[in-house]
């Protein structure tokens, strides 16, 4: 490990720049929620490249067999990551959006429930998969995606996201369940 302060600042600079481009929208979609919007980050071509490069470097060796992205912003990051790694991309979609035979997984949200689906032929048993989304809040969506992949026989090697909202406890719950979690930036508060 390099203890040079200048090197340490250089290492943290990319993620701090990414963090600065995540827009906070207060009281959306309801009062009291601080929504973390990644669209300004995606709109900046240089920042988008840095973002994807962070994930590519992490998963380049050993490479997963596939990248699974959670509907919908996980598709943006996951498909580009899969392309850069030269592996397949697996969409995990909201119920009713996939045209072929699916497996479903229902999970609880803060105010209700939701169901995610994956095609039954999306992968081969034993495939090693990275599961990716834009952020981790309560962890429910990522946990549902993980269960779907494991029901198909995959090994989920890591759950990844741009943003972690640690106060909502999702990343902690995912780790407690045995899933390795990797995020680039975190934001206090919700």
C-alpha positions in Angstrom: 0.0 0.0 0.0 1.3 3.5 -0.9 1.1 5.9 2.1 2.0 9.0 0.1 -0.7 11.6 0.7 -0.6 12.8 -2.8 -1.2 9.3 -4.1 -4.0 8.8 -1.7 -5.7 12.0 -2.9 -5.3 10.9 -6.5 -6.9 7.5 -5.7 -9.9 9.2 -4.1 -10.3 11.9 -6.7 -12.3 9.8 -9.2 -14.9 8.7 -6.7 -15.2 12.1 -5.2 -15.8 13.6 -8.6 -18.5 10.9 -9.3 -20.1 11.7 -5.9 -20.2 15.4 -6.8 -22.3 14.6 -9.9 -25.0 12.6 -8.0 -27.8 15.1 -7.6 -29.9 15.1 -4.4 -33.6 15.8 -5.0 -35.3 16.5 -1.7 -38.8 15.2 -1.0 -39.1 13.0 -4.1 -40.9 10.8 -4.7 -42.5 11.7 -1.4 -41.9 14.1 1.6 -38.8 13.3 3.7 -37.0 11.3 1.0 -33.7 12.6 -0.3 -33.6 11.0 -3.8 -30.0 10.4 -5.2 -30.2 10.9 -8.9 -27.4 9.5 -11.0 -28.6 11.0 -14.3 -26.2 14.0 -14.2 -23.3 11.5 -13.7 -24.4 9.4 -16.7 -24.8 12.6 -18.9 -21.2 13.6 -18.3 -19.2 11.4 -20.8 -15.9 11.7 -18.9 -17.5 10.8 -15.5 -19.5 8.0 -17.1 -16.2 6.5 -18.5 -14.5 6.8 -15.0 -17.6 5.1 -13.5 -17.5 2.2 -15.9 -13.7 1.9 -15.6 -14.0 1.6 -11.8 -16.2 -1.5 -12.3 -14.2 -2.9 -15.2 -11.0 -2.8 -13.1 -12.7 -4.5 -10.3 -14.1 -7.4 -12.3 -11.5 -7.8 -15.0 -9.7 -10.6 -13.3 -11.1 -13.0 -12.6 -14.0 -12.2 -14.9 -17.5 -13.2 -14.1 -19.4 -15.3 -16.7 -22.1 -12.6 -16.9 -23.3 -9.3 -15.5 -27.0 -9.1 -14.3 -28.5 -5.6 -14.1 -31.6 -4.6 -12.1 -34.4 -2.7 -13.7 -33.8 0.0 -14.8 -30.7 2.0 -14.0 -28.8 -1.3 -13.4 -29.3 -1.9 -17.2 -27.4 1.2 -18.1 -24.3 0.3 -16.0 -24.5 -3.4 -16.3 -24.8 -3.6 -20.1 -21.8 -1.4 -20.6 -19.8 -3.3 -18.0 -20.7 -6.6 -19.6 -19.7 -5.2 -23.0 -16.3 -4.0 -21.7 -15.6 -7.3 -20.0 -16.7 -9.3 -23.0 -19.4 -11.3 -21.1 -23.2 -11.6 -21.4 -25.7 -9.3 -19.9 -28.8 -10.5 -18.0 -31.7 -8.2 -17.4 -33.7 -8.6 -14.2 -37.0 -6.8 -14.9 -40.1 -5.7 -13.1 -43.0 -8.1 -13.4 -44.6 -8.5 -16.7 -41.8 -6.9 -18.8 -40.0 -10.1 -20.1 -41.6 -12.0 -23.0 -40.4 -15.5 -22.3 -40.9 -18.0 -19.5 -39.7 -16.4 -16.2 -39.0 -17.0 -12.6 -40.5 -14.4 -10.2 -39.4 -13.1 -6.8 -41.5 -10.8 -4.7 -40.0 -8.6 -2.0 -41.0 -5.9 0.4 -40.5 -2.2 -0.2 -40.9 0.5 2.4 -44.5 1.0 1.3 -45.7 -2.2 -0.3 -44.1 -4.9 -2.3 -42.7 -5.5 -5.8 -41.9 -8.4 -8.0 -38.8 -9.0 -10.2 -38.4 -11.6 -13.0 -35.7 -13.2 -15.0 -35.9 -15.5 -18.0 -35.6 -19.2 -17.0 -32.9 -19.7 -19.7 -30.8 -16.6 -18.8 -27.8 -18.5 -17.6 -26.2 -21.9 -17.0 -26.0 -23.5 -13.6 -22.6 -22.7 -12.1 -22.3 -19.3 -13.8 -20.5 -16.7 -11.8 -22.5 -13.4 -11.9 -22.0 -9.8 -10.8 -25.3 -8.2 -9.8 -25.4 -4.5 -10.4 -27.8 -1.5 -9.7 -27.5 2.2 -9.4 -27.8 2.3 -5.6 -28.4 0.2 -2.5 -31.1 1.6 -0.1 -32.9 -1.1 1.9 -31.4 -3.9 -0.2 -34.7 -5.5 -1.1 -34.3 -5.2 -4.9 -30.7 -6.6 -4.9 -31.7 -9.4 -2.5 -34.6 -10.4 -4.9 -32.2 -10.3 -7.8 -29.7 -12.5 -6.0 -32.4 -15.1 -5.1 -33.5 -15.2 -8.7 -30.0 -15.8 -9.9 -29.3 -18.5 -7.3 -32.6 -20.2 -8.1 -31.2 -20.6 -11.6 -28.0 -22.1 -10.2 -25.7 -19.1 -10.5 -23.1 -18.0 -7.9 -23.5 -14.3 -7.3 -19.9 -13.2 -6.7 -20.8 -9.7 -5.7 -23.6 -7.1 -5.5 -22.4 -3.8 -6.9 -23.8 -0.2 -7.1 -22.6 3.3 -7.6 -24.3 4.6 -4.4 -24.8 3.2 -1.0 -27.3 4.7 1.4 -25.9 3.1 4.6 -28.4 4.7 7.0 -31.1 2.6 5.3 -29.2 -0.6 6.2 -29.4 -2.4 2.9 -25.7 -3.0 2.3 -25.4 -4.2 5.9 -28.3 -6.6 5.4 -26.8 -7.9 2.1 -23.4 -8.5 3.7 -25.1 -10.2 6.7 -26.8 -12.6 4.2 -23.3 -13.5 2.9 -23.3 -11.4 -0.3 -20.1 -9.4 -0.9 -21.1 -5.7 -1.7 -19.1 -3.1 -3.6 -20.1 0.5 -4.0 -18.2 3.6 -5.2 -19.7 6.3 -3.0 -22.0 6.6 0.0 -24.4 9.3 1.2 -25.6 9.8 4.7 -29.3 10.4 5.3 -31.9 9.1 3.0 
